[in-house]
Amino acid sequence: MKKEFIVPDMTCGHCVKTITEAIHAFSPEAKVTADTTTHWLTVEAETVEAQEVMMKLQAAGFNPQLA
């Protein structure tokens, strides 16, 4: 399923790498697409819940919002 988020503090490639690693740590098959210009993050995976993604991103130091 596709989950979409706004991550206002995702501003650079390092942020994208950190976010991608945080998501892949619990869902290795997830497809992560990020745009640092619009702060838009898309996560596609069969077994990932939006709340779980948000908790992992918060633990990594980001402030995600559901899009």
N, C-alpha and C positions, 0 to 999 in steps of 0.2 A: 504494500500500500504506500501511497505517496503522502508524506507529511511536509507541510511548508511552514517556515518560521521567518520572522524578522529578527535579526541579531544586530542591534545598533552598534555594538562595540566590536564587530567583526570588520576590521579596516584594512587588513593586509594579508599577504600570502602566508605569513607565519600564523596568523589567526586561523586561516582556513586549514592549515596543516594540523594545528592543535585540535580543532573541532573534528576534523576527519579522523584523526587518531582516537579521540575520545569516543566517537560513534563506532568505529571499527573494533574497539576493545570489547564491546558487548554485542556487536552485530557485524561480524567480518564480511558478510555478503552485501551489506547495505551500499547502495549507490548514493554518494554525497555530491551535490552540486551547490556551489556557493558563488555569490556575486558580491564582491566587496564594495562596489559602487552603490548598489541598491540595498545592500545588507540582507539580501534574500538568501535563504538556505532551504534546499530541498533534500529530503532523505527518502529514499525508496527502498523498502525491504518488506518481506512478508510478515515478519514477526515483531516489528518495532512499533511501540506505542508512543504517541506524541509526548505524554507525560514523562516517559522514561528518557527520551531524547532531551527534554528540557532539564531534567534533573542532572544528567551527565554533563550538559553544557554549563549549567550553573556550577557544578563541582569543578569544571575546568576554568572558571572565572568569567564566564559570559552571562549576559542577561537576555535570554531568548524570549520571544513572544510568539504565540500562535499567529499565523498570517490569516 
